[in-house]
Amino acid sequence: MSERQKISTQVCIVGGGPCGVMLGVLLARAGVDVVVLEKYKDFYRDFRGDTIHPSTLDLLFELGWLDAFLALPHDEIRSIGVTIGGEAVEIADLTHLRTHCKFVALMPQWNFLNFLAERGRRYPTFHLMMQTEGIGLLESGGETVGARAKTSDGEIEIEAKLVVGADGRHSTIRALAGLTVENLGAPMDVLWMRISKHPGEAEQRLGTIATGHMLVMIDRGDYWQCAYIIRKGSFDELKAQGIEALQRGLVELVPALHDRVAALDDWSKVSMLEVRVDRLERWYRSGLLCIGDAAHAMSPIGGIGINLAIQDAVAAANTLADSLASGKTPSDAELHRVAERRAFPTKVTQAFQVFVQDRAIDPILRGKEIDRAPLVMRLFDEFPPLRRLPARLIGVGVRPEHVRTRDAYASKAKSAL
C-alpha cells in the first residue's frame, strides 16, 4: 500500500458551503494559510438555499465586493408575504432596514459560492480542494492536529493548527470529535422539485398555505424551484399513494400549476430534505471548532440558516485570525469566545423557529382547518410598521457580525496600481 500523501497548513476547513468558504476567504485575506475541503467536484446542487440576506450583503460591502456581486444575475425581495387560506398577507417589509441593501437577494447558491471562491483564489494562502472529503481526524496528546481526507487519488493527511467542521447538519467532523448534539425537534420535512415556468408568468408569493399543505416557490428564471412541506416522516406514506397525490397537492395550493405538474411523473424528480433543528452543547475541543449547520442545524423557516452560518464564519475569523497569522495555535479560550459569541443568536433564532413550527406549521400539517390568516399575520398586514420586526429578524438577525480582520495584501494591491 502506498504511503498517504501529507500536506501541512494552518487551518483545515472541512465543508465547502457558504460558511466554510467564507471563513476560508476571510482567513486567507488576513494572511493565514487555509485549506478548504469540498467533497463534490463543483458547487452545483439544485437543492441549496438561495437567499443572501441584507446582513450578508453588508459584509460584501465591507469587503469591497458588493458591486461585483450585485452585477451577477439575481432577484430581489423587499417584502415577504404569504397566501394563507386564500388570503394574501404581507408580513415583513425590508425597506426600512438600516443596511446598505434593503432586500434579500435570490441567487442560486452555486453562483454565490463560485463568487466567494474566485475572491479567495486572489490570495496565495487560499487553497480550495474539490472532490476531497474529510473522513477522519489526526490527534496527538488528546488534541486535534489535523484531518484525514479522501480524494479520487487516495487518502491524504492534512496537518493543521486548527480543524474547522463546516460540513453541514450531518457533520462527519462533529461526530468524530464526539461532540454532543441537542435535538430540538422539527414537525416537517421538505420535498424539493422543479416545475417549469411559463414566459411572462407573474411572480408568485413566496409561500402558499392551506389545510394540510404548504408550498414555497423560488423563481429560477425558466423554472420554479419548489419546496413542498410535509409532516415529519410522512414521505413514505405519500409515496405509497403514488406521484399523483403529490401532483394533486401542488395544484390544490397553486391551481395555475395544473398544466405542468404531469412532468413530475416519477419520484426520482423529487428530493427529500430532512428538516432538523439542533445544536451542539459544546462547539469545540482543543484544535477543533464546529460552526454553521455543523454546530446548529436550522429550520428552513425564514431562510435564515445561511445567514447565521456566515455570521459564525465572520465571528470565527475576527477572533482567531491574528493568532493564526502569527503562527500560533488557537487556545481553548479563543475557541470558547467564538462559541460563546454565536451561541446567543443561535438560541434566540432557534427559539423563534421552534415557536413558529409548534404553533403554526405543525397544526396546519396535521390538518387544522385554515379559512383565513391567523390574527398575528393579519396584524402585520393591517399595521405596516409591525412588519419591520420580522424583517429585522429575517434580514439582519440577532447580533450581526462585521468584518474586523485585516487585509494582509492591501498594501501590495495599492503598490501594484
Secondary structure, DSSP 8 states (H G I E B T S, - for coil): ----EEEE-SEEEE--SHHHHHHHHHHHHTT--EEEEESSSSS--TTS--EE-HHHHHHHHHTT-HHHHHTSS-EEESEEEEEETTEEEEEEEGGG-SSS--SEEE--HHHHHHHHHHHHTTSTTEEEEET-EEEEEEEETTEEEEEEEEETTEEEEEE-SEEEE---TT-HHHHHHT--EEE---SEEEEEEEEE--TT-----SEEEETTEEEEEEE-SSEEEEEEEEETT-HHHHHHT-HHHHHHHHHHH-GGGGGTGGG--SGGG-EEEE---EEES--EETTEEE-GGGT----SGGG-HHHHHHHHHHHHHHHHHHHHHTT----HHHHHHHHHHHHHHHHHHHHHHHHHIIIIIHHHHTT---SS--HHHHHHHH-GGGGHHHHHHHHT-SS--------TTHHHHHHH-
